[in-house]
Amino acid sequence: MLTHINSDRIILTIVIATILLIVPEVHLMSPITAFGQIPFLSDQPSSSSTNNQSNQKAPNYSSNASLTGISSTGNTTHTNSGGKGSSGGGNSNKLSSNDKVVILTFDDNRKGDFTYAKPILDKYGFKATFFIICNETTDKGAMNWQDIATMHNDGMDIESHTMTHPNLDNLSQSQLDFEIGGSKQCLANHGYHATTFAYPYNAGSKNATAVNTVAKYYEMARSGSEPLMFLNCQGFMKPTSLQTDCRTYSSDGRLTYANRYAVRSYTVDVLELKDSFDNATIYSDFVNEVNSQSNYNHAGRINAVPLITFHDVGLEKAKRYTTNVDLFDQLMKYLYDNGFKVLTFEQLGYNTNTNTFYLRAAANK
């Protein structure tokens, strides 16, 4: 019996030795090797490493094919498909036979946006992005959470505009976290996944501390004040904006003029003040502004997009930060009659491989 057991052990030892000689050595891949390290702000310059993202080939995700462009079949309610935010995959700014695009946004959750603007948007089949001040939903003249829920349920995009609407340039780090991160959490508590932030008073996008705080919580942020947003961040007239792409920091460590945390937009309030609330002149300037993209967009290829911001919409004819409802209807009618594709901010994507923006189909939230 003992001899039989010893024979079995000898045979087993020979078999194991044979397997080790035949089977090649297998290396286990470490998590860092497999997935790469994800920096806090991927395009912030680092003295210890070189960013080679722009040299990497974008992977082709066939399941995300619907995100690579936007069909221009008319200004009807957009079909919801795909994801939102940053992407390393392939994408395109080519629209089928339509060179005219506008992104509409509204700030400060004013009641007039629900009472007057939304019915007009609905009439023309348009959707828009509404940036919400989270602690100002109960004051007189503000949309409440029920209004905001109705907006969202009808396809409007709900995003973040701080807790109390302060000037971010004047805040400490703890205050920035409260206003910027707290707003994201506040919206999440009400069921909204905000991935985009809007700077109050357009202040903060030149402040590295504010920008880095925004980057902790959001994928993009909107600032001012440009009639067009160039999707490759080239073409701005500012002397300090000679960029080759949209990375957040230049090679010398300075914030760039236009980037994913400083998406440039233009507010209609500027036109209203400049034109002394003369509706005919405002209308004319608006038409010129939204058509200025024609110098850069050709054959369905979109390189520049006007991001238009409104605040309140109401019956008043000469009130700051309030667009007259009749004028608003005329502006939306012009977009509709002239075949503009009206988008929300959530249809703006960012490619981390090329450090450029792109347009995509509407996203589920």
Secondary structure by P-SEA (a helix, b strand, c coil): caaaaaaaaaaaaaaaaaaaacccbbbbbccccccccccccccccccccccccccccccccccccccccccccccccccccccccccccccccccccccbbbbbbbccccccccccaaaaaaaabbbbbbbbccccccccccccaaaaaaaaaabbbbbbccccccccccccaaaaaaaaaaaaaaaaaacccccbbbbccccccccaaaaaaaaacccccccccccccccccccccccccccccccccccccccccccccccccccaaaaaaaacccaaaaaaaaaaaaacccccccccccccccccccccccccccccccccaaaaaaaaaaaaaaccccccccccccccccccccccccccc
